[in-house]
Amino acid sequence: MTTKKSFFRNPFFSALLGGALVAVVGLIAISAGWVQSDGASTTTTAAPLTAPIVSKSGDESVNVVNQIYKSDGDGVAFIESQIPATESQSLSPFGEPEAESGGTATGSGIVIDGEGHVLTNNHVIEGANKIEVKLGASDTEYTAEVVGADPASDLALLKVEAPASQLHPLTLGDSSKAEVGDPVVAIGNPFGLDRTVTSGIVSALQRQIQAPNGFSIDNVIQTDAAINPGNSGGPLINAHGEVIGINSQIETGGSGSAGNVGIGFAIPINTAREEIHQLETTGEVEHAYLGIEGGTITPALAKALNLPVTEGAIVQSVVKGGPADRAGVEGGNTTATIEGAEVSLGGDIITEINGKKIAGMDELIEIINAAKSGESVELTILRDGKTKAANVTLGKRPASLEGTSETQSPE
C-alpha cells in the first residue's frame, strides 16, 4: 500500500467522518482482511508475543490465555469469500487494486447465537459470490447467507445452517467497561492460519478509524495483541472470556509491509450490539449524516490563525445539497498550506450542538453518530465574529463518499 501524507494526522485536522463526511488517508485504517489472488502465496515470519495474561485470582500458574482459547476457540469462525473476476479496479481493504481475475478473501467471524448467526467485518465478505464458513476446529464447510451488511461500520451478519452441536456462541461483553491496560486475547485466522491466538492489552480507547467506504467508526479499542491480515472479523476477548471488540484494522510501519507493528483496532462490541437487530430485520443500518469536512481547533491553532475561540470544530467544506448546506452552514474560502497540504480556512466554527459545547471534531462526530436520520439538531456557529444558529435536519448517510461533491484529502 502506498502511504500518502495527510494533514488529518494533525490534531486540528482530525477527520470528521461518520456523522459528517471526509476521505482520510495515512498510515492508519489499514484493513486487516486478507485478499489473495489465485496462485498467490504467503510467507509468515514468527514474532514474539506480548506478555501473557495471568489469572485475576493472582495464581500465576493458571494460563488464562489457554483457558480462553479452550472455552472460546470453537466460537470463532474461519471465513472464505470467493471474489468473482471484475473489470473494475476497485480497492482492496489494503488500498490496492484487486486483481481482475478475482480471488479468495479470508477472514474470521464470531458465532453469536444458536441459530447460526456469525458476525464479521463487511470487508471480509463484500463483493463475494460465495461464502464458506468453518466453525471452530471442524473442517466441515457451510455455505453462508449474508443476512445484512453495513459498510459504514464495517460489520456484516452471516447465517449458516449448521447443527446445534457445532454452534458455540461466544458471550458478548460490555466494551464501555474496558480500561487501558486490561488484558485481552485475539483469536482468528491471520494469513489463513486458522485458530491462531495472540494476547496483549488494551493500549488505548476512544480511537477513530476509517471504514473502507470512507466514513468513521468511533469509540474504537486499540490493542497491542498481534492482529494481522485474516484476523478481520474475529473477536477481541477480555480476561473473563467475553467479546469486547471485533478485530478490524491495523497500523502498519509505512515500509510497504502489511504486517502487525503492535497497533491494532477493534470495533467495540457495543457498536455491533446496536446494529445486529437492524441487520437481522432489514439487512442494513441507517446512519445520520451531516455532510461537512472539518477539523478540531486547538489553542495553538487558534493563536496561529487568530481564531476567536480556542476549541470547537472549524468547517473546511460543506457537501453541496447536503443537510449542513441546506441549513446554511458555510465552508472555508481561503486556501492555506499546512504541513505540505492545501486546506480551506475561513469557514464556520461550530462551538455547540443542541446547546452542548463541543471541544472538537471527535465530539461532534460522536454526537452525530448517536443521532438518527431525520432528527433535527441545532448547531451554534461563529461566523465573522457573530454567533448564529443553524438548524440542521440530518440526512441518511450515503453508501460511500463516491458520488458526493466532497473534496478528497490532498496528497
BAMAR-566397 format. One record per residue (C-alpha): chain; y, x, z. Coordinates in Angstrom, 1 decimal, padded with zeros to 4 digits. Each point is the difference from the previous one (the first is absolute). Layout:
BEGIN
site mol = A, py = Y, px = X, pz = Z
...
end
This chain:
BEGIN
site mol = A, py = 000.0, px = 000.0, pz = 000.0
site mol = A, py = 003.5, px = 001.2, pz = -000.8
site mol = A, py = 002.4, px = 000.1, pz = 002.9
site mol = A, py = 003.5, px = -001.3, pz = -000.6
site mol = A, py = 003.0, px = 000.9, pz = 002.1
site mol = A, py = 001.5, px = -003.1, pz = 001.5
site mol = A, py = 003.1, px = -000.7, pz = 002.1
site mol = A, py = -002.1, px = -002.6, pz = 001.8
site mol = A, py = -001.4, px = 002.8, pz = 002.1
site mol = A, py = 003.4, px = 000.1, pz = 001.7
site mol = A, py = 000.3, px = -002.3, pz = 003.0
site mol = A, py = 003.0, px = -001.6, pz = -001.7
site mol = A, py = -002.0, px = -000.9, pz = -003.0
site mol = A, py = -003.0, px = -001.5, pz = 001.8
site mol = A, py = -001.5, px = -002.3, pz = -002.5
site mol = A, py = 000.6, px = -003.7, pz = 000.2
site mol = A, py = -003.3, px = -001.4, pz = -001.3
site mol = A, py = -002.0, px = -003.1, pz = 000.9
site mol = A, py = 002.8, px = -002.4, pz = 001.0
site mol = A, py = 002.2, px = 001.8, pz = -002.4
site mol = A, py = -000.7, px = 001.9, pz = -003.2
site mol = A, py = 000.0, px = 003.6, pz = -001.1
site mol = A, py = -002.3, px = 002.6, pz = -001.5
site mol = A, py = -000.7, px = 003.0, pz = 002.2
site mol = A, py = -001.5, px = 003.3, pz = -001.1
site mol = A, py = -000.8, px = 003.1, pz = 001.9
site mol = A, py = -002.9, px = 001.6, pz = 001.8
site mol = A, py = -000.8, px = -003.1, pz = 002.1
site mol = A, py = -001.9, px = -003.0, pz = -001.3
site mol = A, py = -002.9, px = 001.8, pz = -001.6
site mol = A, py = -002.6, px = -002.7, pz = 000.0
site mol = A, py = -003.4, px = 001.0, pz = 001.4
site mol = A, py = -002.1, px = -001.8, pz = -002.6
site mol = A, py = -002.3, px = 002.0, pz = -002.1
site mol = A, py = 000.1, px = -000.6, pz = -003.8
site mol = A, py = -002.4, px = 002.0, pz = -002.0
site mol = A, py = -000.4, px = -000.1, pz = -003.8
site mol = A, py = -003.4, px = 000.0, pz = -001.5
site mol = A, py = -001.5, px = 003.4, pz = 000.1
site mol = A, py = 002.4, px = 001.4, pz = 002.6
site mol = A, py = -001.3, px = 001.9, pz = 003.0
site mol = A, py = 001.3, px = 000.8, pz = 003.5
site mol = A, py = -000.2, px = 003.1, pz = 002.1
site mol = A, py = 000.3, px = -000.5, pz = 003.7
site mol = A, py = 001.1, px = 002.8, pz = 002.3
site mol = A, py = -000.9, px = -000.2, pz = 003.7
site mol = A, py = 002.9, px = 000.2, pz = 002.5
site mol = A, py = 000.0, px = 000.0, pz = 003.8
site mol = A, py = 000.5, px = -003.4, pz = 001.6
site mol = A, py = 002.6, px = -000.8, pz = 002.7
site mol = A, py = -000.9, px = 000.0, pz = 003.6
site mol = A, py = -002.7, px = -002.4, pz = 000.9
site mol = A, py = 000.7, px = -003.2, pz = 001.9
site mol = A, py = -001.4, px = 000.0, pz = 003.6
site mol = A, py = -001.0, px = -002.9, pz = 002.1
site mol = A, py = 002.7, px = -001.8, pz = 001.8
site mol = A, py = -002.2, px = 000.0, pz = 003.0
site mol = A, py = 000.6, px = 003.7, pz = 000.4
site mol = A, py = -003.6, px = 000.9, pz = -000.8
site mol = A, py = 000.5, px = 002.6, pz = -002.7
site mol = A, py = -003.7, px = 000.1, pz = -000.6
site mol = A, py = 000.3, px = -003.4, pz = -001.7
site mol = A, py = 000.7, px = 000.4, pz = -003.7
site mol = A, py = 002.2, px = -003.0, pz = -000.7
site mol = A, py = 000.2, px = 000.8, pz = -003.8
site mol = A, py = -003.7, px = -000.2, pz = -000.2
site mol = A, py = -000.1, px = -003.3, pz = 002.0
site mol = A, py = 002.6, px = -001.5, pz = -002.3
site mol = A, py = -001.8, px = 001.2, pz = -003.1
site mol = A, py = -003.2, px = -001.5, pz = 001.2
site mol = A, py = 001.6, px = -003.3, pz = 000.9
site mol = A, py = 002.4, px = -000.4, pz = -002.8
site mol = A, py = -001.5, px = 001.9, pz = -002.9
site mol = A, py = -002.1, px = -002.9, pz = -001.3
site mol = A, py = 003.2, px = -002.1, pz = -000.3
site mol = A, py = 001.6, px = 002.4, pz = -002.5
site mol = A, py = -000.6, px = -000.8, pz = -003.7
site mol = A, py = -000.3, px = 002.4, pz = -002.9
site mol = A, py = 001.9, px = -001.5, pz = -003.0
site mol = A, py = -000.4, px = 001.0, pz = -003.7
site mol = A, py = 002.3, px = -001.6, pz = -002.5
site mol = A, py = -000.6, px = 000.2, pz = -003.7
site mol = A, py = 003.3, px = 000.5, pz = -001.9
site mol = A, py = -000.2, px = -001.1, pz = -003.6
site mol = A, py = 001.4, px = 002.0, pz = -002.9
site mol = A, py = 003.7, px = -000.7, pz = -000.6
site mol = A, py = 002.5, px = 000.8, pz = -002.7
site mol = A, py = 002.8, px = 000.3, pz = 002.6
site mol = A, py = 000.9, px = 003.1, pz = 001.9
site mol = A, py = 000.2, px = -001.8, pz = 003.4
site mol = A, py = 000.4, px = 002.2, pz = 003.1
site mol = A, py = -002.9, px = 000.6, pz = 002.3
site mol = A, py = 000.6, px = -000.1, pz = 003.8
site mol = A, py = 000.7, px = 003.8, pz = -000.3
site mol = A, py = 002.9, px = -000.6, pz = -002.3
site mol = A, py = -001.9, px = 001.3, pz = -003.0
site mol = A, py = -000.9, px = -001.8, pz = -003.2
site mol = A, py = -003.4, px = -001.5, pz = 000.1
site mol = A, py = -002.4, px = 001.1, pz = -002.7
site mol = A, py = -000.2, px = -002.4, pz = -002.9
site mol = A, py = -003.8, px = 000.1, pz = 000.1
site mol = A, py = 000.1, px = -001.7, pz = 003.4
site mol = A, py = -002.2, px = 001.3, pz = 002.9
site mol = A, py = -001.1, px = -000.8, pz = 003.5
site mol = A, py = 002.3, px = -000.3, pz = 003.0
site mol = A, py = -001.7, px = 000.4, pz = 003.4
site mol = A, py = 001.3, px = -000.9, pz = 003.4
site mol = A, py = -000.8, px = -001.5, pz = 003.3
site mol = A, py = 000.1, px = -003.5, pz = 001.6
site mol = A, py = -000.3, px = -001.8, pz = 003.4
site mol = A, py = -002.4, px = -002.8, pz = 000.6
site mol = A, py = 002.1, px = -002.6, pz = 002.0
site mol = A, py = -002.4, px = -002.9, pz = 000.4
site mol = A, py = -003.5, px = -001.3, pz = -000.3
site mol = A, py = 000.8, px = -001.8, pz = -003.3
site mol = A, py = 000.2, px = 003.1, pz = -002.0
site mol = A, py = 003.7, px = 000.6, pz = -000.2
site mol = A, py = 001.0, px = 003.6, pz = -000.4
site mol = A, py = 003.6, px = 001.3, pz = 000.4
site mol = A, py = 001.2, px = 002.9, pz = -002.1
site mol = A, py = 003.0, px = 001.4, pz = -001.9
site mol = A, py = 001.1, px = -001.7, pz = -003.1
site mol = A, py = 000.3, px = 003.3, pz = -001.9
site mol = A, py = -003.7, px = 000.5, pz = 000.5
site mol = A, py = -001.0, px = -003.1, pz = -002.0
site mol = A, py = 003.1, px = -000.7, pz = -002.1
site mol = A, py = -000.8, px = -000.2, pz = -003.7
site mol = A, py = -003.8, px = 000.0, pz = 000.5
site mol = A, py = -002.3, px = -002.2, pz = -002.0
site mol = A, py = -002.9, px = 000.6, pz = 002.3
site mol = A, py = -000.1, px = 000.9, pz = 003.7
site mol = A, py = -003.2, px = 001.2, pz = 001.8
site mol = A, py = -000.2, px = 000.2, pz = 003.8
site mol = A, py = -002.5, px = 001.8, pz = 002.2
site mol = A, py = 000.0, px = -000.8, pz = 003.8
site mol = A, py = -000.6, px = 002.6, pz = 002.7
site mol = A, py = -002.9, px = 002.3, pz = -000.7
site mol = A, py = -001.7, px = -002.3, pz = -002.4
site mol = A, py = -000.3, px = 000.9, pz = -003.7
site mol = A, py = -000.1, px = -003.7, pz = -001.0
site mol = A, py = 002.9, px = -000.9, pz = -002.3
site mol = A, py = 001.7, px = -003.3, pz = 000.1
site mol = A, py = 002.3, px = -001.3, pz = -002.7
site mol = A, py = 003.3, px = -000.9, pz = 001.6
site mol = A, py = 002.4, px = -002.8, pz = -000.8
site mol = A, py = 003.7, px = 000.5, pz = 000.5
site mol = A, py = 001.1, px = -002.8, pz = 002.3
site mol = A, py = 003.7, px = 001.1, pz = -000.1
site mol = A, py = 002.3, px = 003.0, pz = -000.3
site mol = A, py = 003.5, px = 001.0, pz = 001.0
site mol = A, py = 001.4, px = 003.0, pz = -001.9
site mol = A, py = 003.1, px = 000.0, pz = 002.2
site mol = A, py = -002.0, px = 000.8, pz = 003.2
site mol = A, py = -002.8, px = 001.7, pz = -002.0
site mol = A, py = -002.6, px = -002.2, pz = 001.5
site mol = A, py = -002.9, px = -001.9, pz = -001.6
site mol = A, py = -002.7, px = -002.3, pz = 001.3
site mol = A, py = -003.5, px = 000.1, pz = -001.5
site mol = A, py = -003.1, px = -002.0, pz = 000.6
site mol = A, py = -003.6, px = 000.9, pz = -000.4
site mol = A, py = -003.1, px = -002.2, pz = 000.2
site mol = A, py = -002.0, px = 002.1, pz = 002.4
site mol = A, py = -002.5, px = -001.1, pz = 002.6
site mol = A, py = 001.3, px = -000.3, pz = 003.5
site mol = A, py = -002.2, px = 002.8, pz = 001.1
site mol = A, py = 002.0, px = 002.4, pz = -002.2
site mol = A, py = 003.4, px = -001.2, pz = 001.2
site mol = A, py = 001.5, px = 001.8, pz = 003.0
site mol = A, py = 003.6, px = -001.1, pz = 000.5
site mol = A, py = 002.3, px = 002.4, pz = 001.7
site mol = A, py = 002.2, px = -001.1, pz = 002.9
site mol = A, py = 003.7, px = -000.2, pz = -001.0
site mol = A, py = 002.3, px = 001.4, pz = 002.6
site mol = A, py = 003.7, px = -000.3, pz = 000.7
site mol = A, py = 001.9, px = 002.7, pz = -001.9
site mol = A, py = 003.2, px = -000.7, pz = 002.0
site mol = A, py = -001.6, px = 001.5, pz = 003.0
site mol = A, py = -000.7, px = 003.4, pz = -001.7
site mol = A, py = 002.0, px = 002.9, pz = 001.5
site mol = A, py = 000.7, px = 003.4, pz = -001.3
site mol = A, py = -002.7, px = 002.4, pz = 001.2
site mol = A, py = -002.7, px = -002.7, pz = 000.2
site mol = A, py = -003.4, px = 001.3, pz = -001.3
site mol = A, py = -001.2, px = -001.6, pz = -003.3
site mol = A, py = -003.0, px = 000.2, pz = -002.3
site mol = A, py = -000.1, px = -000.5, pz = -003.8
site mol = A, py = -003.2, px = -001.0, pz = -001.7
site mol = A, py = -000.2, px = -000.2, pz = -003.8
site mol = A, py = -001.2, px = 001.5, pz = -003.3
site mol = A, py = 002.3, px = 002.9, pz = -000.8
site mol = A, py = -000.7, px = 001.4, pz = -003.5
site mol = A, py = -003.0, px = -002.4, pz = -000.2
site mol = A, py = -001.6, px = 001.6, pz = 003.1
site mol = A, py = -001.1, px = -003.2, pz = 001.7
site mol = A, py = 000.0, px = -000.6, pz = 003.8
site mol = A, py = 002.3, px = 003.0, pz = 000.8
site mol = A, py = 001.6, px = 000.0, pz = 003.4
site mol = A, py = 003.1, px = 002.0, pz = 001.1
site mol = A, py = 002.1, px = -000.1, pz = 003.1
site mol = A, py = 003.5, px = 000.6, pz = 001.2
site mol = A, py = 002.9, px = -001.7, pz = 001.7
site mol = A, py = 002.8, px = -002.4, pz = -000.8
site mol = A, py = 002.6, px = 002.6, pz = -001.0
site mol = A, py = 002.9, px = -002.4, pz = -000.6
site mol = A, py = 000.8, px = -003.8, pz = -000.1
site mol = A, py = 002.5, px = -002.2, pz = -001.9
site mol = A, py = -000.3, px = 001.9, pz = -003.3
site mol = A, py = 000.7, px = -001.6, pz = -003.3
site mol = A, py = -001.9, px = 000.7, pz = -003.2
site mol = A, py = 000.2, px = -001.2, pz = -003.5
site mol = A, py = -002.6, px = -002.3, pz = -001.5
site mol = A, py = -001.2, px = 000.9, pz = -003.5
site mol = A, py = 002.2, px = -002.9, pz = -001.4
site mol = A, py = 003.1, px = 001.5, pz = 001.5
site mol = A, py = 000.6, px = -002.1, pz = 003.1
site mol = A, py = 000.0, px = 001.2, pz = 003.5
site mol = A, py = -002.6, px = -000.4, pz = 002.8
site mol = A, py = 001.5, px = 000.4, pz = 003.5
site mol = A, py = -001.4, px = 000.6, pz = 003.5
site mol = A, py = -002.5, px = 002.5, pz = -001.5
site mol = A, py = -002.1, px = 002.2, pz = 002.2
site mol = A, py = 000.0, px = 003.7, pz = -000.6
site mol = A, py = -003.0, px = 002.0, pz = 000.9
site mol = A, py = -001.3, px = 003.6, pz = -000.2
site mol = A, py = -003.6, px = -001.2, pz = -000.4
site mol = A, py = -001.2, px = 001.4, pz = -003.3
site mol = A, py = 000.5, px = -002.6, pz = -002.7
site mol = A, py = -000.8, px = 000.8, pz = -003.7
site mol = A, py = -000.3, px = -001.8, pz = -003.3
site mol = A, py = -002.7, px = -002.6, pz = 000.5
site mol = A, py = 000.9, px = -000.8, pz = 003.6
site mol = A, py = 002.3, px = -002.7, pz = -001.3
site mol = A, py = -000.8, px = -003.4, pz = 001.4
site mol = A, py = -002.1, px = 001.4, pz = 002.9
site mol = A, py = 000.7, px = -000.5, pz = 003.7
site mol = A, py = 002.1, px = 002.0, pz = 002.4
site mol = A, py = -001.7, px = -000.7, pz = 003.3
site mol = A, py = 001.3, px = 000.5, pz = 003.6
site mol = A, py = -002.0, px = 001.3, pz = 002.9
site mol = A, py = -001.2, px = -003.5, pz = 000.8
site mol = A, py = -001.7, px = -000.3, pz = -003.4
site mol = A, py = 002.6, px = -002.5, pz = -001.3
site mol = A, py = 001.6, px = 000.2, pz = -003.4
site mol = A, py = 003.8, px = 000.6, pz = 000.3
site mol = A, py = 000.7, px = 001.0, pz = -003.6
site mol = A, py = -001.1, px = 000.2, pz = -003.6
site mol = A, py = 000.1, px = 003.6, pz = -001.3
site mol = A, py = 002.1, px = -000.1, pz = -003.1
site mol = A, py = 002.0, px = 003.1, pz = -000.9
site mol = A, py = 000.4, px = 003.6, pz = 000.7
site mol = A, py = 002.8, px = 002.6, pz = -000.2
site mol = A, py = -000.8, px = 003.0, pz = -002.2
site mol = A, py = 001.3, px = 003.5, pz = 000.2
site mol = A, py = 001.8, px = -000.2, pz = -003.3
site mol = A, py = -002.1, px = 002.7, pz = -001.7
site mol = A, py = -001.9, px = -002.3, pz = -002.3
site mol = A, py = -002.8, px = -000.6, pz = 002.5
site mol = A, py = -001.0, px = -003.6, pz = 000.9
site mol = A, py = -001.7, px = 001.1, pz = 003.2
site mol = A, py = 000.8, px = -000.7, pz = 003.6
site mol = A, py = 002.7, px = 002.1, pz = 001.7
site mol = A, py = -000.3, px = -001.7, pz = 003.4
site mol = A, py = 002.3, px = -003.0, pz = -000.7
site mol = A, py = -001.6, px = -003.3, pz = -000.9
site mol = A, py = 001.3, px = -003.5, pz = 000.1
site mol = A, py = -001.7, px = -003.2, pz = 001.0
site mol = A, py = 001.3, px = -003.6, pz = -000.6
site mol = A, py = 000.0, px = -001.6, pz = 003.5
site mol = A, py = -002.7, px = -002.6, pz = 000.5
site mol = A, py = 002.5, px = -002.4, pz = 001.3
site mol = A, py = 001.6, px = -000.1, pz = -003.5
site mol = A, py = -003.5, px = -000.8, pz = -001.4
site mol = A, py = -000.6, px = -002.7, pz = 002.6
site mol = A, py = 003.1, px = -001.8, pz = -001.2
site mol = A, py = -001.2, px = 000.1, pz = -003.6
site mol = A, py = -003.7, px = -000.6, pz = 000.1
site mol = A, py = 000.3, px = -003.8, pz = 000.3
site mol = A, py = 002.4, px = -000.2, pz = -002.9
site mol = A, py = -002.2, px = 002.2, pz = -002.1
site mol = A, py = -003.0, px = -002.1, pz = 000.8
site mol = A, py = 001.7, px = -003.4, pz = -000.6
site mol = A, py = 002.4, px = 000.8, pz = -002.9
site mol = A, py = -001.1, px = 003.3, pz = -001.4
site mol = A, py = 003.4, px = 001.6, pz = 000.5
site mol = A, py = 002.7, px = 000.6, pz = 002.5
site mol = A, py = 003.6, px = -001.1, pz = -000.4
site mol = A, py = 002.7, px = 002.5, pz = 001.2
site mol = A, py = 003.7, px = -000.5, pz = 000.5
site mol = A, py = 002.3, px = 001.9, pz = -002.3
site mol = A, py = 003.6, px = 001.2, pz = 000.4
site mol = A, py = 000.5, px = 002.1, pz = -003.1
site mol = A, py = 002.2, px = 003.0, pz = 000.8
site mol = A, py = -000.3, px = 003.8, pz = 000.1
site mol = A, py = 001.7, px = 001.8, pz = 002.8
site mol = A, py = -000.2, px = 002.5, pz = 002.8
site mol = A, py = 000.6, px = 000.6, pz = 003.7
site mol = A, py = 003.4, px = 001.1, pz = 001.3
site mol = A, py = -000.1, px = 002.8, pz = 002.6
site mol = A, py = 002.9, px = 001.3, pz = 002.0
site mol = A, py = 000.0, px = 003.2, pz = -002.1
site mol = A, py = 000.0, px = -001.9, pz = -003.2
site mol = A, py = 002.8, px = -002.3, pz = 001.2
site mol = A, py = 002.1, px = 003.0, pz = 000.8
site mol = A, py = -000.7, px = 001.7, pz = -003.3
site mol = A, py = 000.8, px = -003.1, pz = -002.1
site mol = A, py = 002.7, px = -001.3, pz = 002.3
site mol = A, py = -001.8, px = -003.3, pz = 000.6
site mol = A, py = 001.4, px = -002.6, pz = 002.5
site mol = A, py = -003.3, px = -000.2, pz = 002.0
site mol = A, py = -002.6, px = 002.4, pz = 001.2
site mol = A, py = -003.0, px = -002.2, pz = -000.4
site mol = A, py = -001.2, px = -002.7, pz = -002.3
site mol = A, py = -001.4, px = -000.2, pz = -003.6
site mol = A, py = 002.1, px = 000.9, pz = -003.0
site mol = A, py = -000.8, px = -001.8, pz = -003.3
site mol = A, py = -000.3, px = 002.2, pz = -003.0
site mol = A, py = -001.0, px = -002.6, pz = -002.6
site mol = A, py = -000.9, px = -003.6, pz = -000.2
site mol = A, py = -002.6, px = -001.5, pz = -002.2
site mol = A, py = 001.7, px = -002.1, pz = -002.6
site mol = A, py = -000.8, px = -003.7, pz = 000.5
site mol = A, py = -001.8, px = 000.7, pz = 003.2
site mol = A, py = 000.6, px = -001.7, pz = 003.4
site mol = A, py = 002.6, px = 002.5, pz = 001.2
site mol = A, py = 001.8, px = 000.0, pz = -003.3
site mol = A, py = 000.3, px = -003.8, pz = 000.0
site mol = A, py = 001.4, px = 000.2, pz = 003.5
site mol = A, py = 002.8, px = 002.3, pz = -001.1
site mol = A, py = -001.3, px = 003.3, pz = 001.5
site mol = A, py = 001.4, px = 003.0, pz = -001.9
site mol = A, py = -001.5, px = 003.4, pz = -000.7
site mol = A, py = 001.7, px = 003.3, pz = -000.5
site mol = A, py = 002.6, px = 000.8, pz = -002.6
site mol = A, py = 000.3, px = 003.7, pz = 000.5
site mol = A, py = -002.5, px = 002.7, pz = -001.0
site mol = A, py = -000.5, px = 003.1, pz = 002.1
site mol = A, py = -002.5, px = 002.8, pz = 000.1
site mol = A, py = -001.8, px = 000.5, pz = 003.3
site mol = A, py = -002.8, px = 002.6, pz = 000.2
site mol = A, py = -000.1, px = 000.2, pz = -003.7
site mol = A, py = -000.4, px = -003.7, pz = -000.6
site mol = A, py = 002.5, px = -002.5, pz = -001.3
site mol = A, py = 000.6, px = -002.9, pz = 002.3
site mol = A, py = 002.3, px = -003.0, pz = 000.0
site mol = A, py = 002.6, px = -000.4, pz = 002.8
site mol = A, py = 002.7, px = -002.4, pz = 000.8
site mol = A, py = -002.2, px = -003.0, pz = 000.4
site mol = A, py = -000.1, px = -002.6, pz = 002.8
site mol = A, py = -001.1, px = 001.2, pz = 003.5
site mol = A, py = -002.4, px = -002.4, pz = 001.7
site mol = A, py = 000.6, px = 000.1, pz = 003.8
site mol = A, py = -001.7, px = -003.1, pz = 001.2
site mol = A, py = -002.6, px = -002.5, pz = -001.0
site mol = A, py = 000.0, px = -003.5, pz = 001.6
site mol = A, py = 002.4, px = 001.4, pz = 002.6
site mol = A, py = -002.2, px = 002.9, pz = 001.0
site mol = A, py = 001.3, px = 003.5, pz = -000.5
site mol = A, py = -002.1, px = 002.3, pz = -002.1
site mol = A, py = -000.1, px = 003.7, pz = 000.4
site mol = A, py = -001.1, px = 000.7, pz = -003.5
site mol = A, py = -002.2, px = -000.8, pz = -003.0
site mol = A, py = -003.3, px = 000.1, pz = 001.8
site mol = A, py = 001.0, px = -002.7, pz = 002.4
site mol = A, py = 001.3, px = -002.2, pz = -002.9
site mol = A, py = -003.3, px = 000.5, pz = -001.8
site mol = A, py = -002.0, px = -001.1, pz = 003.0
site mol = A, py = 002.1, px = -003.1, pz = 000.5
site mol = A, py = -000.3, px = -001.1, pz = -003.7
site mol = A, py = -003.7, px = 000.8, pz = 000.0
site mol = A, py = -000.4, px = -002.4, pz = 003.0
site mol = A, py = 001.9, px = -002.8, pz = -001.8
site mol = A, py = -001.3, px = -002.5, pz = -002.6
site mol = A, py = 001.1, px = -000.6, pz = -003.5
site mol = A, py = 002.4, px = -002.9, pz = -000.2
site mol = A, py = 001.3, px = 000.8, pz = 003.5
site mol = A, py = 003.8, px = 000.5, pz = 000.4
site mol = A, py = 001.4, px = 003.1, pz = 001.7
site mol = A, py = 003.6, px = 000.9, pz = 000.8
site mol = A, py = 001.1, px = 003.5, pz = -000.8
site mol = A, py = 003.1, px = 001.4, pz = 001.7
site mol = A, py = 001.5, px = 002.5, pz = -002.4
site mol = A, py = 003.0, px = 002.4, pz = -000.1
site mol = A, py = 001.9, px = 000.2, pz = -003.3
site mol = A, py = 003.3, px = 001.7, pz = -000.5
site mol = A, py = 000.5, px = 000.1, pz = 003.8
site mol = A, py = -000.5, px = -003.7, pz = 000.4
site mol = A, py = -002.9, px = -001.9, pz = 001.6
site mol = A, py = -001.7, px = -002.6, pz = -002.1
site mol = A, py = -003.0, px = -002.3, pz = 000.3
site mol = A, py = -002.5, px = -000.4, pz = -002.8
site mol = A, py = -002.6, px = -002.8, pz = 000.3
site mol = A, py = -003.1, px = 001.0, pz = -001.9
site mol = A, py = -002.9, px = -002.2, pz = -000.9
site mol = A, py = -002.9, px = 002.4, pz = -000.2
site mol = A, py = -002.1, px = -000.2, pz = -003.1
site mol = A, py = -003.6, px = 000.6, pz = -000.8
site mol = A, py = -000.8, px = 003.7, pz = -000.4
site mol = A, py = -000.9, px = 000.8, pz = -003.7
site mol = A, py = -003.4, px = 001.5, pz = -000.7
site mol = A, py = 001.4, px = 003.5, pz = -000.5
site mol = A, py = 003.2, px = 001.9, pz = -000.7
site mol = A, py = -000.6, px = -000.2, pz = -003.7
site mol = A, py = 002.1, px = -002.5, pz = -001.9
site mol = A, py = 002.9, px = 000.1, pz = 002.5
site mol = A, py = 003.4, px = 001.5, pz = -000.6
site mol = A, py = -000.5, px = 002.3, pz = 003.0
site mol = A, py = 000.9, px = 003.6, pz = -000.6
site mol = A, py = -002.8, px = 002.5, pz = 000.6
site mol = A, py = 000.3, px = 003.0, pz = 002.3
site mol = A, py = 001.6, px = 002.9, pz = -001.8
site mol = A, py = -002.0, px = 003.1, pz = -000.5
end
